[in-house]
């Protein structure tokens, strides 16, 4: 009974945080992209456009839900459902921090710890292509169909280098469970270099990490691999015929996939919640960052550049101070400090995703395929072979 | 809890299996097959063979069936037309199936040794480590033979594809 209650609470927390992240990820993406392109981005809804996700959700909810004629009704409705269900499923095995105890209850900062966590995620992503392929096929539209076909071919091709890149750190860490994987990346070599698998001997997985990231761009249909929805060739690709909440489901699935892929990269290569440098000093990093933010806000509040700055900025500063104080509460800091390191690594990877979107042009389709089979796949294979040989010879 | 889950997913597997045969459109049939494979994976998991469950999803539902669906979509295959059934199938079809099922169940009951009932989660040899050890010690020869077979299939596919291009 206690198990079910704790699990439900954990699911509620994870889902709440995850959904909010998805909504605001889109706001962050628009902001970062517009700053890359020397614009200001959304500004009208709320301060700095902070209420934009809410406004977008309301807009999508109240839009007319068109049902095009000649579609295959059952599969047309099923496809967004598959997409959204599968992409929300894999977050269940992602651990956000170590084992903690709150009010005497010991639990893990994770919905469930499978001992084949990696395989579970691989299984979910390999099935995830059906949402896009079916949506494209059922729409009965040539652009949608082309988008669906492109995405299935692309996702099958890039799954191979991705899986091969994932296997190499598994050889180093000798487990399939995410929790044990992160535990295996704890500690520091030479006293300062973290033993994350990108730095861990005998063969640092830096190439594997890069291969994984490139394949992840293709698996999540992001620029430069967003051929399934290339708007200047295919209108909007597989979701051309979708509107209202069904479109929102596909849209949300893209961001959910992006977040999950970044979480997996953090767990496999960047040591999960393990801090960048040894413990007593690294515990003060979030506090120092928040204190710095508070000091900056107070300074600009005292020298206001705009009309309301002398009121709003001190409020921001006080909020930052309260957040910094939370890191000293004994029960909370065992949760907050690992969560801080995990979230900052995932956030950095998400920023890289957005950064690449603002920087690189789209590939041509034959280039995409040649790159996957002619370059990425042999590289991943070579990386795996070297890792295998070195692990086998060093364990003797 | 295990029994409830077993009943749910066994029913899903059977319904999907029936729909696989009865559906007119190839895409519907292919998706029903994915349903069968997914619920089989859950059944494996209930028994404790978690690695097998994940492999079932990754290999069959994820890789093989994606190719099937891809080809069906690429050829844009339409619904099958129902063929006119021959008089023999119309008259003798159902009795023959029933006779076949009866003979098979008689043979199973009569000749197979009685086995214990399966218990959920009791199968302890299902982890990735144990399967790996078994593959490389006990079943080494079949394992290597299978990989050679797959290699031959790959070479064959490349040869066929090359002939097509030239």
Interface residues (C-beta under 8 A of the other chain):
Chain A: X72 X75 X114 X115 X116 X119 X120 X122 X123 X124 X126 X127 X129 X130 X133 X134 X136 X137 X145 X148 X149 X152 X153 X155 X156 X159 X176
Chain B: X27 X31 X34 X38 X41 X50 X51 X54 X55 X57 X58 X61 X62 X63 X66 X67 X69 X70 X73 X74 X76 X127 X128
